[in-house]
Amino acid sequence: MQKPQQIGDRAVTPRSGLAMLGIGFIIAILGIALTIMSFKAGNGIVSLLWVLLVPVGLFAMLGLFIVQPNQAVALTLFGDYRGTVTAPGLRWVNPFYSKHRVSLRVHNFETGTLKVNDADGSPIEIGAIIVWQVTDAAEALFNVEDYKGYVAIQAESALRLIATSYPYDDHGGEVISLRGNGEEISNHLQVAVQERLAQAGIRVIEARISHLAYAPEIAGAMLQRQQANAVVAARAKIVEGAVGMVEMALDQLAARAVVHLDDERKAHMVSNLLVVLCADRATQPVVNTGSLY
């Protein structure tokens, strides 16, 4: 199978259209005036020649076109690509040239909300915003069928690939996750989209995740899991602090010789302190008025 020919930009600078605009008007007006004069003089052949001159002048003016700022016009002659005009202003080319306009301005594309499975197999909803710009008008026009539709399809394809390559959450591990590493995921998405759009003469300026959530059917269960993880992490922090405070209390009592505690009383004191420090509600103290033992 023959590989499709890849076409790239060839810059051309056609003539300024102001001069041809003036010449065309002069030819048209002169032809009309001389035709009227020829008819009055009764010279039919000369009148016919001047009548033919008017369409020629009007046809020449068909070669005029305007190039807006940040716009490119690709020129083809009977299917043969002849170059791209990017210099703004009024321009003139051979009237037989076909003109294909492409905007070089920055575009935004927002994918729809896609439902996919992440790397752990959990169904999630994800969406992204792609900021892109045409940098090669010829490639955008002639290497792909519809470059705007091509951007939409390839952006969604790259987003699906990224979503299935990483888990939604790392669940306390050290892996890259969609929720916990937004900046890194966005960079990977930009690279993936750029690789797909390179042959269409399009540069991806930025790619960002705009929507990320668990699918509705598992959202409740995953919320409970996140809440449980948060509770466990908070409790671990409380226990760590409580153990440190108990250790500090025992060290200071021993250093200041306030009271001498044997191992059994130390264990009892540690137990009471941990209950007080780790309880999720206020504790009720019990005063011992009897003997220490």
Buried (B, 14 or more C-beta within 10 A) or exposed (E): EEEEEEBEBEEBEBEEBEEBBEBBEEBBEBBBEBBEEBBEEEEEEBBEBBBEBBEEBBEBBBBBBEBEEEBBBBBBEEEEBBBBBBEEEBBBBEEEBEBBBBBBEEBEBBBEEBEBBBBEEBBBBBBBBBBBBBBBBBBBBBBBEEBBEBBBEBBBEBBBBBBBBBBBBBEEEEEBBBBBBEEEBBEBBBEBBBEBBBBBBBBBBBBBBEBBBBBEEEBEEBEEBBEEEEEEEEEEEBEEEBBEEBEEEBEEBEEEEEEEBEEEEBEEBBEBBBEBBEEEEEEEEEEEEEEEE
